[in-house]
Amino acid sequence: MIRVGIVEDQRASREALLDHLARFSEEHGVEFYTTEFDDGADVVADYRPQFDILFLDVQMERMDGLEAAHRIRETDPSVIIIFVTNMAQYAIKGYEVDALSYLVKPVPYFAFAQELSRSLLKLRKADSDEVVINVGGRIAKLDRGDIVYVESIKHRITIHTLGADYTFSGTLKAVEQALESETFFRSNNCYLVNLRHVTGVENSSCTMVGGVQLQVSRPRKKAFLDALTDYVGGRVL
């Protein structure tokens, strides 16, 4: 199930995108769960990371798509953003918010299908497989991509996810081995961080989705920054 948000103030444009999604779903066997918003202000109100892909109209009455994208990126570094616009010159600003691409209205199905296929490929590359944990005799399946960070305090492990926290006895080393992936990195002896959910680094701490700040130890800081830079695919200036 791919979670898609459509932020568009024109009903006809929203319906066109929904029709394209339905056609793509039928042709490729991909299931989509869609949520519609009439304006950028609506999508950012009480926003939480819940979408895989966002189609954002650029020009809207109360809050345009560029401003909405900036707000969304404050808490959600991983959602795929595709701008939908009447004017291609707006597309260059998409780089400011790490947009994947843009589509020009009226959106033809072929171009839509190409960009959606690119988005799905990017999602598949994300670390989204399940991990199974035993919490007090109860088995829980967690999506790796939903894990924000793992905390270790006196042999008590707490896995903080986007939706809930899970605490059990264990060691951080064992969890790190179970989650072995370039997506996760030890920021210090107590925290295993999902780089997907890092929204910023300042001095000796990193900020996670939701605003939680975690310490980055001095010996690990350079390696942490290098790992984060490799993950987002760029370089720190």
Buried (B, 14 or more C-beta within 10 A) or exposed (E): EBBBBBBBBBEEBBEBBBEBBEEBBEEEEBEBEBEBBBBBBBBBEEBEBEBBBBBBBBBBEEBBBBBBBBBBBBBBBBBBBBBBBEEEEBBEBBEEBBBBBBBBBEBEBEBBBEBBEBBBEBBEEBBBEEBEBEEEEEEBEBBBBBBBBBBBEEEEBEBBBBEEEBBBEBEBEEBBEBBEEEBBBBBBEBBBBBBBBBBEBEEEBBBBBEEBEBBBBEEBBEEBBEBBEEBBEEEEE
